[in-house]
Amino acid sequence: MFSLIEAAREQGAYATWQVVRDGFVTEAGSTNAWTINAEGRFATRQAENSILNEITLRRLIEVAKTRGIKVRERRFTLNEAKSAW
């Protein structure tokens, strides 16, 4: 059986994101999903029961804020992520 994950790996992907029907990214298979848009704004889903609330993400948010990067914990779409840096 050929899966989308196998197809992604063949194209050089390290991880895949989970995207719900409405087009919003939830998380990756074993990590959080986040993006930085062209304006330099960092976006990630708000930690809740449906996503991982791992220490790495909390630290990444902390570092971004200390460097003056605007952080918004909000949903973002796959198309929005594709148009990011």
C-alpha positions in Angstrom: 0.0 0.0 0.0 1.4 3.4 -1.1 0.6 6.2 1.4 0.9 10.0 1.2 3.6 9.8 3.9 5.7 7.5 1.7 5.1 9.8 -1.3 6.3 12.8 0.8 9.4 10.9 1.9 10.3 10.1 -1.7 10.2 13.8 -2.4 12.6 14.5 0.4 10.2 15.4 3.2 11.3 14.8 6.8 7.9 15.2 8.3 4.3 15.7 7.2 1.7 18.1 8.5 -1.9 17.1 9.4 -4.4 19.3 7.6 -8.1 19.2 8.5 -10.9 19.4 6.0 -11.2 23.2 6.3 -7.6 23.6 5.2 -6.1 24.5 8.5 -2.9 22.9 9.7 -3.1 21.1 13.0 0.4 19.7 13.7 3.0 17.4 12.3 3.2 13.7 13.0 5.6 14.1 15.9 6.2 17.9 16.1 4.3 21.1 16.2 3.6 23.0 13.0 4.5 26.7 12.8 5.4 29.2 10.1 6.9 32.7 9.7 5.2 34.8 7.1 6.8 37.4 4.7 6.3 40.1 7.3 8.3 38.1 9.8 5.4 37.1 12.0 5.5 33.7 13.7 2.3 31.7 13.8 1.4 28.4 15.5 -1.7 26.9 16.8 -2.6 27.7 20.4 -1.7 24.8 22.7 -4.8 22.7 23.4 -5.9 19.1 23.6 -5.8 18.7 19.9 -2.1 19.6 19.4 1.2 18.8 21.1 2.2 21.4 23.8 5.8 20.5 23.9 8.7 22.2 25.5 10.4 22.9 22.2 7.5 25.0 20.9 7.3 26.9 24.2 11.0 27.7 24.0 10.8 28.7 20.3 8.0 31.1 21.1 10.0 32.5 24.0 13.1 33.0 21.8 11.0 34.6 19.0 9.5 37.1 21.5 12.9 38.0 23.0 14.2 38.8 19.4 11.2 41.0 18.7 9.4 38.6 16.4 5.6 39.0 16.7 4.1 35.7 17.8 0.4 34.8 17.2 -1.0 31.6 18.5 -3.6 31.0 15.9 -4.7 28.6 13.3 -3.1 28.9 9.8 -3.9 27.3 6.5 -1.7 25.2 4.4 -1.9 27.8 1.6 -0.8 30.5 4.1 2.2 28.3 5.1 3.1 27.7 1.4 3.3 31.5 0.9 5.6 32.0 3.9 9.3 32.3 3.7 
